[in-house]
Amino acid sequence: MILQERQGERRERDGRDSEEGMEPVHASASDSSIKNQAGVLAGISDSAAQKLSGFSKIDLRRLLLKMLFGFAYGGPCGHFVHKVLDSIFRGKRDKKTVAKKVLIEQLTLSPCTHMLFLFYYGLVAERRPWSEVKMRVRKQYPSVQVTAWMFWPIIGWINHLYMPLQLRVIFHSFVACCWGIYF
């Protein structure tokens, strides 16, 4: 209902009667909900992982901090990167363009996200000292990134080839939810 009212206001203001005015309103609505969905899926993933790991009681602090990472970084950053890639490649979805998008994503966003998460989790969630976190990241990061490169390019390929822009972060977050339960 609100969307229809906004569209009507936009058509009146712009003097248009077509549905051309729908896209910006719909895009802004989905932009804000993406943050929520990425955070909620991070929470579902962590609560399932805790239960499967044998936790007798959910560690609420850890759960909320993982959700915060999804709300503050996962959703917004992922959506921004997908929008930039679509802008650079003008929304093309042929296999050659998709391969370029996946390669760019895997060489930029993937390493940065994994590095940032390892530091965030060690410093904020586990409350470890900087020197210990730095040493753990140095030790764990290479295997985390190599493992990610064995799996996530396939997901990126499916995402860029078949998913519309507004569903890419949600699809990625859903797969990350499943991934986070086991890894």
Backbone as JSON Lines, residues from 0, in Angstrom:
{"i":0,"aa":"M","n":[0.82,-1.19,0.0],"ca":[0.0,0.0,0.0],"c":[0.87,1.26,0.0]}
{"i":1,"aa":"I","n":[1.85,1.28,0.9],"ca":[2.74,2.44,0.98],"c":[3.51,2.59,-0.33]}
{"i":2,"aa":"L","n":[3.96,1.45,-0.88],"ca":[4.7,1.47,-2.14],"c":[3.84,2.08,-3.24]}
{"i":3,"aa":"Q","n":[2.54,1.7,-3.3],"ca":[1.67,2.24,-4.32],"c":[1.48,3.75,-4.14]}
{"i":4,"aa":"E","n":[1.35,4.2,-2.89],"ca":[1.2,5.63,-2.63],"c":[2.44,6.39,-3.08]}
{"i":5,"aa":"R","n":[3.62,5.84,-2.75],"ca":[4.87,6.48,-3.16],"c":[4.99,6.56,-4.68]}
{"i":6,"aa":"Q","n":[4.58,5.47,-5.35],"ca":[4.65,5.45,-6.8],"c":[3.73,6.5,-7.4]}
{"i":7,"aa":"G","n":[2.52,6.61,-6.81],"ca":[1.57,7.61,-7.28],"c":[2.12,9.01,-7.09]}
{"i":8,"aa":"E","n":[2.71,9.28,-5.91],"ca":[3.31,10.59,-5.65],"c":[4.44,10.88,-6.64]}
{"i":9,"aa":"R","n":[5.27,9.88,-6.92],"ca":[6.38,10.07,-7.84],"c":[5.87,10.36,-9.25]}
{"i":10,"aa":"R","n":[4.83,9.61,-9.68],"ca":[4.29,9.85,-11.02],"c":[3.72,11.25,-11.13]}
{"i":11,"aa":"E","n":[3.01,11.69,-10.08],"ca":[2.45,13.05,-10.08],"c":[3.58,14.08,-10.13]}
{"i":12,"aa":"R","n":[4.59,13.89,-9.3],"ca":[5.69,14.85,-9.23],"c":[6.48,14.88,-10.55]}
{"i":13,"aa":"D","n":[6.75,13.69,-11.11],"ca":[7.55,13.62,-12.33],"c":[6.72,13.78,-13.6]}
{"i":14,"aa":"G","n":[5.4,13.76,-13.46],"ca":[4.53,13.9,-14.63],"c":[4.53,12.66,-15.5]}
{"i":15,"aa":"R","n":[4.85,11.51,-14.88],"ca":[4.86,10.26,-15.63],"c":[3.71,9.39,-15.19]}
{"i":16,"aa":"D","n":[3.21,8.61,-16.09],"ca":[2.12,7.71,-15.76],"c":[2.54,6.26,-15.92]}
{"i":17,"aa":"S","n":[3.8,6.03,-16.29],"ca":[4.28,4.66,-16.48],"c":[4.77,4.1,-15.16]}
{"i":18,"aa":"E","n":[5.2,2.86,-15.17],"ca":[5.73,2.22,-13.97],"c":[7.21,2.49,-13.81]}
{"i":19,"aa":"E","n":[7.74,3.41,-14.59],"ca":[9.15,3.74,-14.53],"c":[9.56,4.2,-13.14]}
{"i":20,"aa":"G","n":[8.68,4.87,-12.44],"ca":[8.97,5.38,-11.11],"c":[9.02,4.31,-10.04]}
{"i":21,"aa":"M","n":[8.6,3.09,-10.34],"ca":[8.59,2.03,-9.33],"c":[9.99,1.61,-8.92]}
{"i":22,"aa":"E","n":[10.9,1.54,-9.83],"ca":[12.2,0.95,-9.55],"c":[12.96,1.61,-8.4]}
{"i":23,"aa":"P","n":[13.13,2.94,-8.36],"ca":[13.88,3.5,-7.25],"c":[13.24,3.27,-5.89]}
{"i":24,"aa":"V","n":[11.91,3.31,-5.81],"ca":[11.25,3.08,-4.53],"c":[11.45,1.65,-4.1]}
{"i":25,"aa":"H","n":[11.26,0.7,-5.02],"ca":[11.41,-0.71,-4.7],"c":[12.86,-1.01,-4.33]}
{"i":26,"aa":"A","n":[13.8,-0.44,-5.05],"ca":[15.22,-0.69,-4.77],"c":[15.59,-0.19,-3.39]}
{"i":27,"aa":"S","n":[15.1,0.98,-2.98],"ca":[15.46,1.5,-1.66],"c":[14.83,0.64,-0.56]}
{"i":28,"aa":"A","n":[13.64,0.12,-0.79],"ca":[13.02,-0.75,0.19],"c":[13.82,-2.03,0.36]}
{"i":29,"aa":"S","n":[14.27,-2.61,-0.75],"ca":[15.03,-3.85,-0.65],"c":[16.42,-3.6,-0.09]}
{"i":30,"aa":"D","n":[17.01,-2.42,-0.34],"ca":[18.33,-2.1,0.2],"c":[18.32,-2.19,1.72]}
{"i":31,"aa":"S","n":[17.31,-1.62,2.37],"ca":[17.29,-1.62,3.83],"c":[16.99,-3.0,4.4]}
{"i":32,"aa":"S","n":[16.17,-3.78,3.74],"ca":[15.85,-5.1,4.27],"c":[16.99,-6.1,4.09]}
{"i":33,"aa":"I","n":[17.89,-5.84,3.16],"ca":[19.02,-6.73,2.94],"c":[19.89,-6.82,4.19]}
{"i":34,"aa":"K","n":[20.11,-5.68,4.85],"ca":[20.91,-5.68,6.08],"c":[20.26,-6.59,7.11]}
{"i":35,"aa":"N","n":[18.95,-6.49,7.24],"ca":[18.23,-7.3,8.22],"c":[18.32,-8.78,7.89]}
{"i":36,"aa":"Q","n":[18.13,-9.13,6.63],"ca":[18.12,-10.53,6.25],"c":[19.5,-11.16,6.41]}
{"i":37,"aa":"A","n":[20.56,-10.44,6.07],"ca":[21.92,-10.98,6.24],"c":[22.22,-11.19,7.72]}
{"i":38,"aa":"G","n":[21.8,-10.27,8.58],"ca":[22.02,-10.41,10.01],"c":[21.2,-11.54,10.62]}
{"i":39,"aa":"V","n":[19.95,-11.65,10.21],"ca":[19.08,-12.71,10.73],"c":[19.62,-14.08,10.31]}
{"i":40,"aa":"L","n":[20.04,-14.22,9.06],"ca":[20.6,-15.49,8.61],"c":[21.9,-15.83,9.33]}
{"i":41,"aa":"A","n":[22.71,-14.82,9.65],"ca":[23.93,-15.06,10.44],"c":[23.56,-15.58,11.82]}
{"i":42,"aa":"G","n":[22.5,-15.05,12.39],"ca":[22.04,-15.51,13.7],"c":[21.52,-16.94,13.66]}
{"i":43,"aa":"I","n":[20.75,-17.26,12.64],"ca":[20.24,-18.63,12.49],"c":[21.41,-19.6,12.34]}
{"i":44,"aa":"S","n":[22.37,-19.22,11.53],"ca":[23.54,-20.06,11.31],"c":[24.29,-20.32,12.61]}
{"i":45,"aa":"D","n":[24.53,-19.27,13.38],"ca":[25.3,-19.43,14.61],"c":[24.54,-20.22,15.66]}
{"i":46,"aa":"S","n":[23.24,-19.99,15.78],"ca":[22.48,-20.75,16.78],"c":[22.47,-22.24,16.42]}
{"i":47,"aa":"A","n":[22.33,-22.57,15.14],"ca":[22.37,-23.98,14.71],"c":[23.77,-24.56,14.94]}
{"i":48,"aa":"A","n":[24.8,-23.79,14.63],"ca":[26.18,-24.27,14.82],"c":[26.44,-24.53,16.3]}
{"i":49,"aa":"Q","n":[25.95,-23.65,17.17],"ca":[26.16,-23.84,18.61],"c":[25.45,-25.11,19.09]}
{"i":50,"aa":"K","n":[24.24,-25.32,18.66],"ca":[23.49,-26.52,19.08],"c":[24.17,-27.79,18.57]}
{"i":51,"aa":"L","n":[24.59,-27.79,17.3],"ca":[25.24,-28.97,16.72],"c":[26.62,-29.22,17.34]}
{"i":52,"aa":"S","n":[27.23,-28.16,17.89],"ca":[28.55,-28.3,18.52],"c":[28.44,-28.78,19.96]}
{"i":53,"aa":"G","n":[27.22,-28.93,20.45],"ca":[27.02,-29.46,21.79],"c":[26.86,-28.43,22.88]}
{"i":54,"aa":"F","n":[26.69,-27.16,22.53],"ca":[26.44,-26.14,23.55],"c":[25.13,-26.49,24.26]}
{"i":55,"aa":"S","n":[25.15,-26.5,25.58],"ca":[23.91,-26.8,26.31],"c":[22.98,-25.58,26.29]}
{"i":56,"aa":"K","n":[23.59,-24.4,26.23],"ca":[22.82,-23.16,26.21],"c":[23.43,-22.25,25.13]}
{"i":57,"aa":"I","n":[22.58,-21.57,24.38],"ca":[23.06,-20.67,23.33],"c":[23.85,-19.52,23.96]}
{"i":58,"aa":"D","n":[25.03,-19.27,23.42],"ca":[25.84,-18.12,23.84],"c":[25.27,-16.9,23.13]}
{"i":59,"aa":"L","n":[24.41,-16.18,23.85],"ca":[23.67,-15.06,23.26],"c":[24.6,-13.94,22.8]}
{"i":60,"aa":"R","n":[25.64,-13.67,23.54],"ca":[26.59,-12.61,23.16],"c":[27.24,-12.93,21.81]}
{"i":61,"aa":"R","n":[27.72,-14.16,21.68],"ca":[28.33,-14.59,20.42],"c":[27.33,-14.51,19.28]}
{"i":62,"aa":"L","n":[26.11,-14.98,19.52],"ca":[25.05,-14.95,18.51],"c":[24.78,-13.51,18.05]}
{"i":63,"aa":"L","n":[24.63,-12.6,19.0],"ca":[24.33,-11.21,18.66],"c":[25.51,-10.55,17.94]}
{"i":64,"aa":"L","n":[26.73,-10.89,18.32],"ca":[27.89,-10.3,17.65],"c":[28.03,-10.81,16.2]}
{"i":65,"aa":"K","n":[27.68,-12.06,15.98],"ca":[27.68,-12.56,14.59],"c":[26.57,-11.91,13.78]}
{"i":66,"aa":"M","n":[25.43,-11.69,14.41],"ca":[24.34,-10.99,13.73],"c":[24.75,-9.56,13.41]}
{"i":67,"aa":"L","n":[25.43,-8.91,14.34],"ca":[25.91,-7.55,14.11],"c":[26.83,-7.49,12.9]}
{"i":68,"aa":"F","n":[27.7,-8.48,12.75],"ca":[28.58,-8.53,11.59],"c":[27.76,-8.62,10.31]}
{"i":69,"aa":"G","n":[26.71,-9.43,10.31],"ca":[25.84,-9.54,9.15],"c":[25.09,-8.25,8.86]}
{"i":70,"aa":"F","n":[24.55,-7.62,9.92],"ca":[23.81,-6.36,9.76],"c":[24.72,-5.24,9.28]}
{"i":71,"aa":"A","n":[25.88,-5.11,9.92],"ca":[26.75,-3.95,9.69],"c":[27.68,-4.11,8.5]}
{"i":72,"aa":"Y","n":[28.1,-5.34,8.2],"ca":[29.07,-5.52,7.12],"c":[28.55,-6.43,6.01]}
{"i":73,"aa":"G","n":[28.11,-7.63,6.35],"ca":[27.75,-8.62,5.33],"c":[26.73,-8.14,4.31]}
{"i":74,"aa":"G","n":[25.58,-7.7,4.8],"ca":[24.52,-7.24,3.89],"c":[24.9,-5.99,3.12]}
{"i":75,"aa":"P","n":[25.27,-4.91,3.83],"ca":[25.58,-3.66,3.11],"c":[26.76,-3.78,2.15]}
{"i":76,"aa":"C","n":[27.84,-4.41,2.59],"ca":[29.02,-4.51,1.73],"c":[28.74,-5.41,0.52]}
{"i":77,"aa":"G","n":[28.1,-6.55,0.78],"ca":[27.77,-7.45,-0.33],"c":[26.88,-6.78,-1.36]}
{"i":78,"aa":"H","n":[25.88,-6.06,-0.88],"ca":[24.97,-5.38,-1.81],"c":[25.71,-4.3,-2.61]}
{"i":79,"aa":"F","n":[26.57,-3.55,-1.93],"ca":[27.35,-2.51,-2.6],"c":[28.22,-3.12,-3.7]}
{"i":80,"aa":"V","n":[28.91,-4.21,-3.4],"ca":[29.78,-4.85,-4.39],"c":[28.97,-5.35,-5.58]}
{"i":81,"aa":"H","n":[27.82,-5.96,-5.32],"ca":[26.99,-6.45,-6.44],"c":[26.5,-5.29,-7.3]}
{"i":82,"aa":"K","n":[26.12,-4.18,-6.68],"ca":[25.67,-3.02,-7.45],"c":[26.82,-2.44,-8.29]}
{"i":83,"aa":"V","n":[28.01,-2.37,-7.7],"ca":[29.18,-1.85,-8.43],"c":[29.51,-2.76,-9.61]}
{"i":84,"aa":"L","n":[29.53,-4.07,-9.37],"ca":[29.83,-5.01,-10.46],"c":[28.8,-4.9,-11.58]}
{"i":85,"aa":"D","n":[27.53,-4.8,-11.23],"ca":[26.5,-4.64,-12.26],"c":[26.66,-3.31,-12.99]}
{"i":86,"aa":"S","n":[27.09,-2.29,-12.29],"ca":[27.32,-0.99,-12.92],"c":[28.5,-1.05,-13.88]}
{"i":87,"aa":"I","n":[29.58,-1.65,-13.44],"ca":[30.78,-1.78,-14.29],"c":[30.47,-2.59,-15.55]}
{"i":88,"aa":"F","n":[29.76,-3.7,-15.37],"ca":[29.47,-4.59,-16.49],"c":[28.09,-4.35,-17.09]}
{"i":89,"aa":"R","n":[27.46,-3.24,-16.7],"ca":[26.17,-2.79,-17.23],"c":[25.09,-3.88,-17.21]}
{"i":90,"aa":"G","n":[25.08,-4.67,-16.12],"ca":[24.03,-5.66,-15.94],"c":[24.13,-6.88,-16.84]}
{"i":91,"aa":"K","n":[25.22,-7.0,-17.61],"ca":[25.37,-8.16,-18.5],"c":[25.45,-9.44,-17.69]}
{"i":92,"aa":"R","n":[24.91,-10.53,-18.27],"ca":[24.9,-11.82,-17.57],"c":[25.36,-12.96,-18.46]}
{"i":93,"aa":"D","n":[26.12,-12.65,-19.5],"ca":[26.67,-13.73,-20.32],"c":[27.79,-14.42,-19.53]}
{"i":94,"aa":"K","n":[28.17,-15.59,-19.95],"ca":[29.12,-16.41,-19.17],"c":[30.49,-15.76,-19.02]}
{"i":95,"aa":"K","n":[30.94,-15.06,-20.02],"ca":[32.24,-14.39,-19.94],"c":[32.2,-13.27,-18.89]}
{"i":96,"aa":"T","n":[31.13,-12.49,-18.89],"ca":[30.98,-11.41,-17.91],"c":[30.82,-11.97,-16.51]}
{"i":97,"aa":"V","n":[30.04,-13.04,-16.36],"ca":[29.85,-13.66,-15.06],"c":[31.19,-14.17,-14.52]}
{"i":98,"aa":"A","n":[32.0,-14.76,-15.39],"ca":[33.33,-15.23,-14.96],"c":[34.18,-14.07,-14.45]}
{"i":99,"aa":"K","n":[34.11,-12.93,-15.11],"ca":[34.87,-11.75,-14.66],"c":[34.36,-11.26,-13.31]}
{"i":100,"aa":"K","n":[33.03,-11.23,-13.15],"ca":[32.45,-10.79,-11.88],"c":[32.88,-11.7,-10.73]}
{"i":101,"aa":"V","n":[32.82,-13.01,-10.97],"ca":[33.21,-13.98,-9.94],"c":[34.69,-13.82,-9.61]}
{"i":102,"aa":"L","n":[35.52,-13.65,-10.62],"ca":[36.95,-13.48,-10.39],"c":[37.23,-12.22,-9.56]}
{"i":103,"aa":"I","n":[36.6,-11.12,-9.93],"ca":[36.8,-9.87,-9.17],"c":[36.33,-10.04,-7.73]}
{"i":104,"aa":"E","n":[35.18,-10.64,-7.57],"ca":[34.62,-10.85,-6.23],"c":[35.55,-11.74,-5.39]}
{"i":105,"aa":"Q","n":[36.07,-12.79,-5.99],"ca":[36.92,-13.73,-5.25],"c":[38.31,-13.18,-4.95]}
{"i":106,"aa":"L","n":[38.76,-12.23,-5.74],"ca":[40.09,-11.64,-5.5],"c":[40.04,-10.38,-4.64]}
{"i":107,"aa":"T","n":[38.84,-9.84,-4.41],"ca":[38.73,-8.61,-3.61],"c":[37.87,-8.84,-2.36]}
{"i":108,"aa":"L","n":[36.58,-9.03,-2.55],"ca":[35.66,-9.13,-1.43],"c":[35.93,-10.34,-0.55]}
{"i":109,"aa":"S","n":[36.16,-11.48,-1.15],"ca":[36.36,-12.7,-0.38],"c":[37.54,-12.61,0.58]}
{"i":110,"aa":"P","n":[38.74,-12.26,0.12],"ca":[39.86,-12.16,1.06],"c":[39.64,-11.1,2.14]}
{"i":111,"aa":"C","n":[39.08,-9.97,1.76],"ca":[38.84,-8.89,2.74],"c":[37.83,-9.33,3.79]}
{"i":112,"aa":"T","n":[36.76,-9.97,3.36],"ca":[35.71,-10.4,4.29],"c":[36.24,-11.43,5.28]}
{"i":113,"aa":"H","n":[36.99,-12.4,4.78],"ca":[37.5,-13.44,5.68],"c":[38.52,-12.87,6.67]}
{"i":114,"aa":"M","n":[39.38,-12.0,6.19],"ca":[40.37,-11.38,7.08],"c":[39.66,-10.54,8.14]}
{"i":115,"aa":"L","n":[38.73,-9.71,7.7],"ca":[38.01,-8.85,8.64],"c":[37.24,-9.68,9.67]}
{"i":116,"aa":"F","n":[36.57,-10.74,9.22],"ca":[35.8,-11.56,10.15],"c":[36.71,-12.23,11.18]}
{"i":117,"aa":"L","n":[37.84,-12.76,10.76],"ca":[38.75,-13.4,11.71],"c":[39.24,-12.42,12.77]}
{"i":118,"aa":"F","n":[39.57,-11.21,12.36],"ca":[39.98,-10.19,13.34],"c":[38.8,-9.8,14.24]}
{"i":119,"aa":"Y","n":[37.65,-9.54,13.63],"ca":[36.46,-9.15,14.39],"c":[36.1,-10.22,15.42]}
{"i":120,"aa":"Y","n":[36.05,-11.46,14.98],"ca":[35.64,-12.54,15.87],"c":[36.64,-12.71,17.01]}
{"i":121,"aa":"G","n":[37.93,-12.68,16.7],"ca":[38.94,-12.84,17.74],"c":[38.95,-11.7,18.74]}
{"i":122,"aa":"L","n":[38.9,-10.48,18.23],"ca":[38.97,-9.31,19.12],"c":[37.67,-9.02,19.85]}
{"i":123,"aa":"V","n":[36.56,-9.06,19.13],"ca":[35.28,-8.63,19.69],"c":[34.53,-9.79,20.34]}
{"i":124,"aa":"A","n":[34.32,-10.87,19.59],"ca":[33.5,-11.98,20.12],"c":[34.25,-12.79,21.18]}
{"i":125,"aa":"E","n":[35.5,-13.1,20.9],"ca":[36.28,-13.92,21.85],"c":[37.06,-13.09,22.87]}
{"i":126,"aa":"R","n":[37.15,-11.78,22.64],"ca":[37.85,-10.86,23.56],"c":[39.31,-11.26,23.78]}
{"i":127,"aa":"R","n":[39.96,-11.69,22.73],"ca":[41.37,-12.07,22.83],"c":[42.25,-10.84,22.63]}
{"i":128,"aa":"P","n":[43.45,-10.86,23.17],"ca":[44.37,-9.73,22.97],"c":[44.84,-9.65,21.51]}
{"i":129,"aa":"W","n":[45.19,-8.43,21.08],"ca":[45.6,-8.16,19.71],"c":[46.71,-9.11,19.24]}
{"i":130,"aa":"S","n":[47.74,-9.3,20.05],"ca":[48.88,-10.13,19.65],"c":[48.44,-11.58,19.39]}
{"i":131,"aa":"E","n":[47.55,-12.1,20.21],"ca":[47.06,-13.46,20.02],"c":[46.19,-13.57,18.76]}
{"i":132,"aa":"V","n":[45.32,-12.59,18.56],"ca":[44.45,-12.59,17.38],"c":[45.29,-12.51,16.11]}
{"i":133,"aa":"K","n":[46.26,-11.62,16.13],"ca":[47.13,-11.46,14.96],"c":[47.84,-12.78,14.62]}
{"i":134,"aa":"M","n":[48.32,-13.47,15.66],"ca":[49.0,-14.75,15.44],"c":[48.02,-15.81,14.92]}
{"i":135,"aa":"R","n":[46.81,-15.85,15.48],"ca":[45.8,-16.82,15.03],"c":[45.37,-16.55,13.59]}
{"i":136,"aa":"V","n":[45.2,-15.27,13.24],"ca":[44.81,-14.93,11.88],"c":[45.92,-15.36,10.9]}
{"i":137,"aa":"R","n":[47.16,-15.08,11.25],"ca":[48.29,-15.5,10.4],"c":[48.28,-17.01,10.17]}
{"i":138,"aa":"K","n":[47.92,-17.74,11.19],"ca":[47.91,-19.21,11.11],"c":[46.67,-19.73,10.38]}
{"i":139,"aa":"Q","n":[45.49,-19.17,10.68],"ca":[44.23,-19.7,10.15],"c":[43.83,-19.14,8.78]}
{"i":140,"aa":"Y","n":[44.2,-17.91,8.5],"ca":[43.7,-17.24,7.3],"c":[43.99,-18.01,6.0]}
{"i":141,"aa":"P","n":[45.23,-18.48,5.77],"ca":[45.46,-19.17,4.48],"c":[44.52,-20.35,4.24]}
{"i":142,"aa":"S","n":[44.31,-21.19,5.25],"ca":[43.44,-22.35,5.03],"c":[41.97,-21.93,4.89]}
{"i":143,"aa":"V","n":[41.56,-20.9,5.63],"ca":[40.19,-20.4,5.5],"c":[39.96,-19.9,4.08]}
{"i":144,"aa":"Q","n":[40.91,-19.11,3.57],"ca":[40.74,-18.53,2.23],"c":[40.79,-19.58,1.14]}
{"i":145,"aa":"V","n":[41.72,-20.52,1.24],"ca":[41.82,-21.59,0.23],"c":[40.55,-22.43,0.22]}
{"i":146,"aa":"T","n":[40.03,-22.76,1.41],"ca":[38.78,-23.52,1.49],"c":[37.64,-22.73,0.85]}
{"i":147,"aa":"A","n":[37.59,-21.44,1.13],"ca":[36.55,-20.59,0.54],"c":[36.66,-20.58,-0.98]}
{"i":148,"aa":"W","n":[37.87,-20.52,-1.5],"ca":[38.05,-20.49,-2.96],"c":[37.66,-21.81,-3.63]}
{"i":149,"aa":"M","n":[37.55,-22.88,-2.86],"ca":[37.12,-24.16,-3.43],"c":[35.6,-24.25,-3.54]}
{"i":150,"aa":"F","n":[34.89,-23.41,-2.78],"ca":[33.44,-23.51,-2.72],"c":[32.71,-22.28,-3.27]}
{"i":151,"aa":"W","n":[33.12,-21.09,-2.84],"ca":[32.37,-19.88,-3.13],"c":[32.36,-19.44,-4.58]}
{"i":152,"aa":"P","n":[33.35,-19.74,-5.4],"ca":[33.22,-19.36,-6.82],"c":[32.01,-20.01,-7.5]}
{"i":153,"aa":"I","n":[31.68,-21.23,-7.1],"ca":[30.51,-21.91,-7.67],"c":[29.24,-21.15,-7.27]}
{"i":154,"aa":"I","n":[29.17,-20.75,-6.02],"ca":[28.01,-19.99,-5.53],"c":[27.95,-18.63,-6.24]}
{"i":155,"aa":"G","n":[29.11,-18.0,-6.39],"ca":[29.17,-16.72,-7.11],"c":[28.69,-16.86,-8.55]}
{"i":156,"aa":"W","n":[29.09,-17.95,-9.19],"ca":[28.67,-18.21,-10.57],"c":[27.15,-18.32,-10.65]}
{"i":157,"aa":"I","n":[26.56,-19.13,-9.78],"ca":[25.1,-19.3,-9.75],"c":[24.44,-17.96,-9.45]}
{"i":158,"aa":"N","n":[24.99,-17.24,-8.48],"ca":[24.42,-15.97,-8.05],"c":[24.39,-14.95,-9.18]}
{"i":159,"aa":"H","n":[25.51,-14.75,-9.84],"ca":[25.59,-13.73,-10.9],"c":[24.86,-14.14,-12.18]}
{"i":160,"aa":"L","n":[24.79,-15.44,-12.43],"ca":[24.16,-15.9,-13.67],"c":[22.63,-15.98,-13.55]}
{"i":161,"aa":"Y","n":[22.13,-16.4,-12.39],"ca":[20.71,-16.7,-12.28],"c":[19.91,-15.77,-11.36]}
{"i":162,"aa":"M","n":[20.55,-15.12,-10.42],"ca":[19.81,-14.31,-9.45],"c":[19.7,-12.85,-9.89]}
{"i":163,"aa":"P","n":[18.53,-12.25,-9.73],"ca":[18.43,-10.81,-9.98],"c":[19.2,-10.06,-8.89]}
{"i":164,"aa":"L","n":[19.64,-8.87,-9.19],"ca":[20.47,-8.08,-8.29],"c":[19.89,-8.02,-6.87]}
{"i":165,"aa":"Q","n":[18.59,-7.77,-6.74],"ca":[18.0,-7.59,-5.41],"c":[17.98,-8.88,-4.58]}
{"i":166,"aa":"L","n":[18.21,-10.04,-5.19],"ca":[18.21,-11.3,-4.43],"c":[19.61,-11.88,-4.22]}
{"i":167,"aa":"R","n":[20.63,-11.26,-4.78],"ca":[21.98,-11.84,-4.69],"c":[22.52,-11.91,-3.27]}
{"i":168,"aa":"V","n":[22.36,-10.86,-2.5],"ca":[22.87,-10.88,-1.13],"c":[22.08,-11.88,-0.28]}
{"i":169,"aa":"I","n":[20.79,-11.96,-0.51],"ca":[19.96,-12.89,0.25],"c":[20.37,-14.32,-0.09]}
{"i":170,"aa":"F","n":[20.55,-14.63,-1.37],"ca":[21.0,-15.96,-1.78],"c":[22.36,-16.28,-1.16]}
{"i":171,"aa":"H","n":[23.29,-15.35,-1.29],"ca":[24.64,-15.52,-0.73],"c":[24.55,-15.72,0.78]}
{"i":172,"aa":"S","n":[23.73,-14.93,1.46],"ca":[23.58,-15.03,2.92],"c":[22.96,-16.35,3.33]}
{"i":173,"aa":"F","n":[22.02,-16.85,2.52],"ca":[21.42,-18.15,2.82],"c":[22.46,-19.26,2.72]}
{"i":174,"aa":"V","n":[23.26,-19.24,1.66],"ca":[24.3,-20.25,1.5],"c":[25.34,-20.09,2.62]}
{"i":175,"aa":"A","n":[25.68,-18.85,2.97],"ca":[26.62,-18.6,4.06],"c":[26.05,-19.11,5.39]}
{"i":176,"aa":"C","n":[24.74,-19.03,5.55],"ca":[24.08,-19.55,6.75],"c":[24.34,-21.05,6.86]}
{"i":177,"aa":"C","n":[24.16,-21.76,5.78],"ca":[24.4,-23.22,5.76],"c":[25.9,-23.5,5.95]}
{"i":178,"aa":"W","n":[26.74,-22.75,5.27],"ca":[28.19,-22.89,5.36],"c":[28.66,-22.67,6.8]}
{"i":179,"aa":"G","n":[28.13,-21.65,7.45],"ca":[28.54,-21.28,8.8],"c":[28.17,-22.33,9.85]}
{"i":180,"aa":"I","n":[27.19,-23.15,9.56],"ca":[26.8,-24.19,10.51],"c":[27.89,-25.24,10.6]}
{"i":181,"aa":"Y","n":[28.53,-25.53,9.48],"ca":[29.5,-26.62,9.44],"c":[30.95,-26.2,9.42]}
{"i":182,"aa":"F","n":[31.24,-24.94,9.06],"ca":[32.66,-24.53,8.96],"c":[32.96,-23.39,9.89]}
